[in-house]
């Protein structure tokens, strides 16, 4: 169990039940109300009343503009059944409290809250030892007034009312409302810097932290908040619930190291993983010789330059040669690699009559009303006049 180090002179174990009306001559009545709800990470809840016993220590400081000493360091302990003899307690510390500040974030220096429910009468899911890492407390009242004077050791009537909403790293949540009044002895300490947050704006960026109902998701960093512009750093800079939206780049795996990535491996990130690239189009990421802009796509049956066309730079035009005269029909060419053309195809066109082997560019012109040499003229010989 954690030791709660408080000087006995300033430390009282207080029963918070009301005094009977018949008790005459008693000092000002002390009262306490502290109800907490504990929610486990799996949603299991338990209600806990922690005013059976509580302990309070308050240090006071003299502050400019204040006529009376003000509470400056607060330490509270709320114990469950059995008092301080078991592990059923809540500890709450606020160092650097100041009158003008009402909100105290768990992320602020000097503010902490922990609880141990090992010996509490609660479901097993909410049992354990926890330390708050997020959330905070909001005081609706934190004031005091003299009972017998303002000297060291004199009593002050302390009035506290606060709402608490904190979470541990595992998601366990502690919520509560605390209201109590009791007399505490004055112990003066030097005034130090105020902690917590003014108006719930701990970092002074003009936005209230989410722990106090605002929309600043990191109230310890003035560069993070709804006012900020999202940058690529794996942080939700503008507190919209999305990280690095619209500012990441697209990268691709480059397994063969040819500086071209596989489109199927695209991912969004601020920076590429080692070896990855920001350009894509590699249709075979296992062969460094196959990539866009690889050079002429010669005849090998592979799309070497990844343009979805195979062997386009190595193919040549072929033409059907139906009459077998070595000249193909004067038609648009069909592209084939050497040795892949169908039988009867040749690489020389310009046969103006592919049904007659005597008619072709090497043919002999005769007077027969036909363009025998395929030069575009018919019977151009003198004797044909």
Number of C-alpha atoms within 10 A of each C-alpha: 11 10 6 13 9 14 9 9 12 18 15 18 16 17 16 20 14 10 13 7 6 7 8 8 6 8 9 11 12 18 17 23 16 20 15 19 15 22 19 20 16 10 13 14 18 17 15 17 16 24 24 19 22 23 21 20 24 23 22 23 22 16 17 9 6 10 8 16 22 23 27 25 21 17 20 17 22 22 26 23 18 13 19 19 12 16 21 24 26 22 19 18 17 23 23 22 28 21 14 10 18 19 26 31 30 24 18 19 14 17 23 23 26 20 23 21 22 16 16 20 14 16 12 12 15 23 19 14 16 20 19 24 18 20 22 27 26 22 18 13 14 18 17 21 16 18 16 11 13 17 14 11 15 15 21 24 19 22 18 17 18 18 17 22 21 24 25 20 12 12 16 21 22 25 18 19 17 17 19 16 19 20 22 23 24 26 20 19 13 11 17 14 10 17 21 28 24 17 18 26 24 25 22 16 18 16 22 24 25 18 25 22 9 14 17 29 21 23 28 19 14 17 16 22 26 20 15 14 13 22 17 18 14 14 14 22 26 23 20 14 11 13 18 20 16 11 13 17 15 16 23 25 26 24 17 19 15 18 20 26 27 23 17 12 13 18 14 15 16 15 15 16 11 8 13 20 21 17 17 21 17 27 21 19 21 14 14 17 14 22 25 18 12 13 12 12 22 17 17 11 12 15 20 28 24 18 15 11 13 18 21 21 13 15 18 15 17 24 25 25 24 19 19 16 18 21 26 26 24 16 13 10 16 14 17 18 18 13 7 9 19 11 9 14 20 20 19 17 23 17 30 21 22 22 14 14 17 17 22 26 17 15 16 13 22 16 16 10 12 16 22 26 22 19 16 10 13 17 17 16 11 7 8 11 7
